[in-house]
Amino acid sequence: MALRSYVSYASSLFTKDISANVFQNQCCRRCLTIGLPLYKDKSASKLLPEGPSLEDFVTGEVSGETSWSEYSGKLRREPGDRARLRLPPWLKREIPVGKSYHKLKDDLRGLKLSTVCEEARCPNIGECWGDNKHGVATATIMLMGSQCTRGCRFCSVKTSSAPPPLDPLEPCNTAAAITKWGLSYVVLTSVDRDDLEDGGAAHIAATVVELKKSKPEILVECLVPDFSGRQDCVHRIVDSGLDVFAHNIECVEDLTWLVRDPRARYRQSLAVLEEAKKHKPELVTKTSIMLGFGERDDEVLQTMKDLRSVGVDCLTLGQYMQPTKMHLKVKEYVTPDKFLHWKEVGDDLGFAYTASGPLVRSSYRAGEFFIENLLRKRNQK
């Protein structure tokens, strides 16, 4: 654990035998804030601040001789293991909330809007919604309600075979909320609605139209379902005026049957991404892969090659994290070094943008800033 590593480092600076209990008793279990006891040994107190902090161990910004290879915890479940893996230090982070967080939440509730940030229990919600160094709050609006007709084993969004009817005011309410926030880039996603004839394509397209009408300069990314592979639904979304067409492949081909709903097929997702690019070649396309289901390196590489072969521009890779005990268990926690490797592979394969890291998610704000610049440069040509 990061705390133990930090305690071990700190203890080595003191001549006295400092037990881990002194530190653990002052560390809140729900956050990453640690308090250090006061000692009269001034030489040690001078050395400690110069060494790595607990935050360094957690975020991955570890200098000196400390590296992820020193983490002794178990990272992979073996056949027959029933217990869940313990969370490694690089996946632990505090959830900061500020004025922007509360304002976003109040606005969303007032307009009866849902976000994938909340429904999917995203670990980055505090950064995206809260006050941050960019000074901008970002939320990914989830259209068509909070109940999905599919039951993927990785997803915590509620499942229903008969969700409530669509809210006809949702496109206008969404445009009103986003205009009020003053965002320059917004991500729209949705649940799957196999109960609807067009899978909700017209509803999503109408939301994009309302957004562009309210604020023509806004950049809109849509993370959409596969619409059961229907090309006319894909065309409806592409023709709506959006700037980024996103659809997640989720995992490698051989694990699709285990991870995703049976109606969500690997080749079908590839075909959706390919059709979007064919219909409008200048449109930026984007997808995401989760790691940690037990995939092999050669399978990840093949998936990345498959995505480039259908013209995908932007790729994100992140760690799968089990949302509840009812969902698929994590098979492996992938190290930050390995994620860095996949970023380099993505760059070599020719993706315009590859975001790869343990806490990277398909709608993570870091990607939005880069893609926003990419889009504006393309629009200027």
C-alpha positions as CSV (number, residue, x, y, z in Angstrom):
1,M,0.0,0.0,0.0
2,A,1.1,3.6,-0.6
3,L,0.7,4.4,3.1
4,R,3.0,1.6,4.1
5,S,5.6,2.6,1.6
6,Y,5.4,6.1,2.8
7,V,5.7,5.0,6.4
8,S,8.7,2.8,5.6
9,Y,10.4,5.8,4.0
10,A,9.6,8.2,6.8
11,S,10.7,5.7,9.5
12,S,14.1,5.4,7.9
13,L,14.8,9.1,8.6
14,F,14.2,8.8,12.3
15,T,16.6,7.2,14.8
16,K,13.6,6.1,16.9
17,D,11.5,3.1,16.0
18,I,8.4,4.8,14.7
19,S,5.5,2.3,14.5
20,A,3.2,2.4,11.5
21,N,0.3,2.9,14.0
22,V,1.4,6.5,14.7
23,F,0.8,7.4,11.1
24,Q,-2.2,5.1,10.4
25,N,-4.1,6.5,13.4
26,Q,-3.8,10.0,11.9
27,C,-4.8,9.0,8.4
28,C,-8.5,9.2,7.3
29,R,-9.5,6.0,5.6
30,R,-11.7,7.9,3.1
31,C,-9.1,10.4,1.8
32,L,-5.5,10.7,1.1
33,T,-4.7,13.3,3.8
34,I,-2.0,12.4,6.3
35,G,-0.8,14.1,9.4
36,L,2.7,13.6,10.8
37,P,3.6,13.6,14.5
38,L,6.0,16.3,15.8
39,Y,9.5,15.2,16.9
40,K,12.4,17.1,18.4
41,D,14.9,15.6,15.9
42,K,15.3,18.7,13.7
43,S,17.6,17.0,11.2
44,A,15.0,14.3,10.5
45,S,12.2,16.9,10.2
46,K,14.2,18.7,7.6
47,L,14.8,15.6,5.5
48,L,11.2,14.4,5.5
49,P,9.7,17.3,3.5
50,E,12.4,16.9,0.9
51,G,11.5,13.2,0.3
52,P,8.5,11.9,-1.7
53,S,5.1,12.7,-0.2
54,L,2.2,10.3,0.1
55,E,0.6,12.1,-2.9
56,D,3.7,11.2,-4.9
57,F,3.2,7.5,-4.2
58,V,-0.5,7.7,-5.1
59,T,-0.4,9.8,-8.2
60,G,2.7,8.1,-9.7
61,E,4.9,11.2,-9.6
62,V,7.5,9.3,-7.7
63,S,11.2,10.3,-8.0
64,G,14.5,8.9,-6.9
65,E,14.8,5.1,-6.5
66,T,11.1,4.6,-5.8
67,S,9.3,2.8,-8.6
68,W,6.1,0.8,-9.2
69,S,8.2,-2.3,-9.4
70,E,8.7,-2.0,-5.6
71,Y,4.9,-2.5,-5.0
72,S,4.6,-5.9,-3.4
73,G,0.9,-6.3,-3.5
74,K,-0.9,-8.8,-5.7
75,L,-1.9,-7.4,-9.1
76,R,-3.4,-10.4,-10.8
77,R,-6.1,-12.9,-9.8
78,E,-5.1,-16.5,-10.5
79,P,-7.5,-19.3,-11.5
80,G,-9.4,-20.4,-8.4
81,D,-9.0,-17.1,-6.5
82,R,-12.3,-16.0,-5.1
83,A,-11.2,-12.9,-3.2
84,R,-11.1,-9.5,-4.9
85,L,-7.7,-7.8,-5.5
86,R,-6.8,-5.0,-3.1
87,L,-6.7,-1.6,-4.7
88,P,-3.1,-0.6,-5.6
89,P,-1.8,2.9,-4.6
90,W,-1.9,4.5,-8.1
91,L,-5.7,4.0,-8.2
92,K,-6.4,5.8,-4.9
93,R,-7.3,9.4,-5.0
94,E,-9.3,11.9,-3.0
95,I,-12.6,13.2,-4.3
96,P,-12.4,17.0,-4.1
97,V,-15.6,19.0,-4.3
98,G,-16.0,22.7,-4.6
99,K,-18.4,25.4,-5.7
100,S,-18.5,24.1,-9.3
101,Y,-19.3,20.6,-8.1
102,H,-22.3,21.7,-6.1
103,K,-23.5,24.1,-8.8
104,L,-23.4,21.5,-11.5
105,K,-25.2,19.0,-9.3
106,D,-28.0,21.5,-8.4
107,D,-28.4,22.6,-12.0
108,L,-28.7,19.0,-13.2
109,R,-31.3,18.0,-10.6
110,G,-33.3,21.1,-11.4
111,L,-33.4,20.3,-15.1
112,K,-34.0,16.5,-14.4
113,L,-30.8,15.6,-16.3
114,S,-28.6,12.5,-15.7
115,T,-24.9,12.2,-16.0
116,V,-22.7,9.2,-16.7
117,C,-20.3,10.6,-14.1
118,E,-22.8,9.8,-11.4
119,E,-24.6,6.7,-12.8
120,A,-21.3,4.9,-13.7
121,R,-19.6,6.1,-10.5
122,C,-16.6,7.6,-12.3
123,P,-13.5,8.1,-10.1
124,N,-12.8,11.4,-11.8
125,I,-16.0,13.2,-10.9
126,G,-14.4,15.4,-8.3
127,E,-11.8,16.7,-10.8
128,C,-14.2,17.2,-13.7
129,W,-17.0,18.7,-11.6
130,G,-14.9,20.5,-9.0
131,D,-12.7,23.5,-9.0
132,N,-9.5,22.6,-10.8
133,K,-6.4,24.1,-12.4
134,H,-8.2,24.6,-15.7
135,G,-10.9,26.7,-14.1
136,V,-13.6,24.9,-16.1
137,A,-16.1,22.3,-14.8
138,T,-17.0,19.5,-17.2
139,A,-19.9,17.0,-17.0
140,T,-20.9,14.3,-19.4
141,I,-24.6,14.4,-19.9
142,M,-26.4,11.0,-20.2
143,L,-29.4,11.3,-22.4
144,M,-32.5,9.2,-22.6
145,G,-32.8,8.6,-18.9
146,S,-30.8,6.5,-16.4
147,Q,-32.1,3.0,-17.3
148,C,-30.3,1.0,-20.0
149,T,-31.9,-1.9,-21.9
150,R,-28.5,-3.8,-21.8
151,G,-26.7,-5.4,-19.0
152,C,-23.0,-5.2,-19.5
153,R,-21.1,-6.9,-16.6
154,F,-18.7,-3.9,-16.1
155,C,-21.3,-1.1,-15.9
156,S,-23.2,0.1,-12.9
157,V,-26.0,1.9,-14.9
158,K,-29.4,0.5,-14.0
159,T,-30.8,-2.1,-16.4
160,S,-34.5,-2.3,-17.5
161,S,-36.3,-4.1,-20.3
162,A,-38.9,-1.4,-20.3
163,P,-37.4,2.0,-19.4
164,P,-39.6,5.1,-19.0
165,P,-40.5,7.0,-22.3
166,L,-38.2,9.7,-23.5
167,D,-38.5,13.2,-22.1
168,P,-39.3,15.4,-25.1
169,L,-38.0,18.4,-23.3
170,E,-34.6,16.8,-22.7
171,P,-32.9,18.2,-25.8
172,C,-33.9,21.8,-24.9
173,N,-33.1,21.4,-21.2
174,T,-29.7,20.0,-22.0
175,A,-28.9,22.9,-24.3
176,A,-30.2,25.4,-21.6
177,A,-28.0,23.8,-18.9
178,I,-24.8,23.7,-21.0
179,T,-25.3,27.2,-22.3
180,K,-25.7,28.4,-18.7
181,W,-22.4,26.7,-17.7
182,G,-20.6,28.5,-20.5
183,L,-18.7,25.4,-21.6
184,S,-16.7,25.3,-24.9
185,Y,-16.7,21.5,-25.1
186,V,-19.4,19.1,-24.0
187,V,-19.7,15.3,-24.1
188,L,-23.2,13.7,-24.6
189,T,-23.6,10.1,-24.0
190,S,-26.6,7.9,-23.5
191,V,-28.0,4.6,-22.3
192,D,-28.8,1.9,-24.8
193,R,-32.5,2.0,-25.8
194,D,-33.2,-1.2,-27.8
195,D,-36.9,-0.6,-27.0
196,L,-37.0,2.3,-29.4
197,E,-37.2,1.7,-33.2
198,D,-34.2,3.9,-33.9
199,G,-32.3,3.2,-30.6
200,G,-32.8,6.9,-29.7
201,A,-30.7,8.3,-32.7
202,A,-33.3,11.0,-33.5
203,H,-33.3,12.1,-29.8
204,I,-29.5,12.4,-29.6
205,A,-29.4,14.2,-32.9
206,A,-32.1,16.7,-31.8
207,T,-30.0,17.4,-28.7
208,V,-27.0,18.3,-30.8
209,V,-29.1,20.5,-33.0
210,E,-30.4,22.4,-30.0
211,L,-26.9,22.8,-28.6
212,K,-25.5,24.2,-31.8
213,K,-28.6,26.5,-32.1
214,S,-28.0,27.9,-28.6
215,K,-24.3,28.2,-28.9
216,P,-22.9,27.7,-32.5
217,E,-19.3,27.7,-31.4
218,I,-19.6,24.9,-28.9
219,L,-17.8,21.7,-29.7
220,V,-20.0,18.6,-29.2
221,E,-18.8,15.0,-28.7
222,C,-21.3,12.2,-28.7
223,L,-20.6,8.9,-27.1
224,V,-23.3,6.8,-28.7
225,P,-24.6,3.2,-28.6
226,D,-24.1,0.8,-31.5
227,F,-27.8,1.1,-32.6
228,S,-27.7,-2.7,-33.3
229,G,-25.4,-1.8,-36.3
230,R,-28.0,0.2,-38.2
231,Q,-26.2,2.5,-40.6
232,D,-29.2,4.9,-41.0
233,C,-29.0,5.6,-37.2
234,V,-25.2,6.2,-37.4
235,H,-25.8,8.6,-40.3
236,R,-28.5,10.5,-38.3
237,I,-26.0,11.2,-35.6
238,V,-23.1,12.1,-38.0
239,D,-25.4,14.5,-39.9
240,S,-26.6,16.3,-36.7
241,G,-23.6,18.7,-36.7
242,L,-21.5,17.0,-33.9
243,D,-17.7,17.4,-33.9
244,V,-16.6,14.1,-32.4
245,F,-18.3,10.7,-32.9
246,A,-17.4,8.3,-30.1
247,H,-18.4,4.7,-29.6
248,N,-16.5,2.4,-27.2
249,I,-15.1,-1.0,-28.2
250,E,-14.7,-1.6,-24.4
251,C,-12.4,-4.6,-24.5
252,V,-10.5,-7.1,-26.7
253,E,-12.5,-9.3,-29.0
254,D,-12.0,-12.6,-27.2
255,L,-13.4,-11.2,-23.9
256,T,-16.4,-9.4,-25.4
257,W,-18.7,-12.3,-24.6
258,L,-17.7,-12.0,-21.0
259,V,-17.7,-8.3,-20.5
260,R,-20.4,-6.9,-22.7
261,D,-24.1,-7.6,-23.2
262,P,-24.7,-10.3,-25.8
263,R,-26.2,-7.8,-28.2
264,A,-23.0,-5.7,-28.1
265,R,-20.5,-7.4,-30.5
266,Y,-16.9,-6.5,-31.2
267,R,-17.2,-6.5,-35.0
268,Q,-20.4,-4.6,-34.8
269,S,-18.7,-1.8,-32.9
270,L,-15.9,-1.7,-35.4
271,A,-18.5,-1.4,-38.2
272,V,-20.2,1.5,-36.4
273,L,-16.9,3.4,-36.1
274,E,-16.0,2.7,-39.7
275,E,-19.4,3.8,-41.0
276,A,-19.2,7.1,-39.2
277,K,-15.8,7.8,-40.8
278,K,-17.0,6.7,-44.2
279,H,-20.1,8.9,-44.1
280,K,-18.0,12.0,-43.1
281,P,-14.3,11.4,-43.5
282,E,-13.3,14.7,-41.8
283,L,-15.2,13.8,-38.6
284,V,-13.1,12.9,-35.6
285,T,-13.9,9.4,-34.3
286,K,-13.0,8.2,-30.9
287,T,-13.2,5.0,-28.8
288,S,-12.0,3.5,-25.5
289,I,-10.6,0.2,-24.2
290,M,-10.7,-1.0,-20.6
291,L,-7.8,-3.1,-19.3
292,G,-7.9,-5.5,-16.4
293,F,-10.2,-8.2,-17.6
294,G,-7.4,-10.7,-18.2
295,E,-6.5,-9.7,-21.7
296,R,-3.1,-10.5,-23.2
297,D,-0.7,-7.9,-24.7
298,D,-1.1,-9.3,-28.2
299,E,-4.9,-9.0,-27.9
300,V,-4.6,-5.3,-26.9
301,L,-2.2,-4.6,-29.7
302,Q,-4.5,-6.3,-32.2
303,T,-7.5,-4.3,-30.9
304,M,-5.5,-1.1,-31.4
305,K,-4.6,-2.2,-35.0
306,D,-8.3,-3.0,-35.7
307,L,-9.3,0.4,-34.6
308,R,-6.7,2.2,-36.7
309,S,-7.8,0.1,-39.7
310,V,-11.3,1.6,-39.5
311,G,-9.9,5.1,-39.2
312,V,-10.4,5.8,-35.5
313,D,-8.5,9.1,-34.6
314,C,-8.6,9.2,-30.8
315,L,-8.1,6.3,-28.3
316,T,-8.3,6.2,-24.5
317,L,-7.2,3.2,-22.4
318,G,-8.0,3.0,-18.7
319,Q,-8.2,0.5,-15.8
320,Y,-11.4,-1.4,-15.3
321,M,-12.6,-0.9,-11.7
322,Q,-15.4,-3.1,-10.3
323,P,-18.2,-0.8,-9.4
324,T,-20.1,-3.1,-7.0
325,K,-19.7,-6.7,-5.7
326,M,-22.4,-7.7,-8.3
327,H,-20.2,-6.8,-11.2
328,L,-17.3,-8.5,-13.0
329,K,-14.2,-8.8,-10.8
330,V,-11.0,-7.2,-11.7
331,K,-8.6,-9.8,-13.1
332,E,-5.5,-7.6,-13.1
333,Y,-4.5,-4.1,-12.0
334,V,-2.3,-2.7,-14.8
335,T,0.7,-0.6,-13.7
336,P,1.2,3.0,-14.8
337,D,4.4,1.9,-16.7
338,K,2.3,-0.5,-18.8
339,F,-0.2,2.2,-19.6
340,L,2.6,4.4,-20.7
341,H,3.7,1.6,-23.0
342,W,0.3,1.5,-24.6
343,K,0.3,5.3,-25.1
344,E,3.6,4.9,-27.0
345,V,2.2,2.1,-29.1
346,G,-0.9,4.2,-29.9
347,D,1.3,7.1,-31.0
348,D,3.4,4.7,-33.2
349,L,0.2,3.3,-34.8
350,G,-0.8,6.8,-35.9
351,F,-3.7,7.8,-33.6
352,A,-4.0,11.5,-33.5
353,Y,-4.4,11.3,-29.7
354,T,-3.8,8.5,-27.3
355,A,-4.7,8.9,-23.6
356,S,-3.6,5.9,-21.5
357,G,-3.5,5.8,-17.7
358,P,-5.1,3.9,-14.8
359,L,-7.8,6.6,-14.2
360,V,-8.3,7.7,-17.8
361,R,-11.9,7.3,-18.9
362,S,-13.5,7.8,-22.3
363,S,-15.0,11.2,-21.3
364,Y,-12.1,12.3,-19.1
365,R,-11.5,16.1,-19.3
366,A,-7.8,15.8,-20.2
367,G,-8.7,14.3,-23.5
368,E,-11.3,17.0,-24.1
369,F,-8.8,19.8,-23.9
370,F,-6.5,18.1,-26.4
371,I,-9.3,17.2,-28.8
372,E,-10.7,20.8,-28.5
373,N,-7.4,22.1,-29.8
374,L,-7.3,19.5,-32.5
375,L,-10.8,20.4,-33.7
376,R,-10.1,24.1,-33.7
377,K,-6.9,23.7,-35.7
378,R,-8.7,21.5,-38.3
379,N,-11.6,24.0,-38.6
380,Q,-9.1,26.8,-39.3
381,K,-7.7,24.9,-42.3
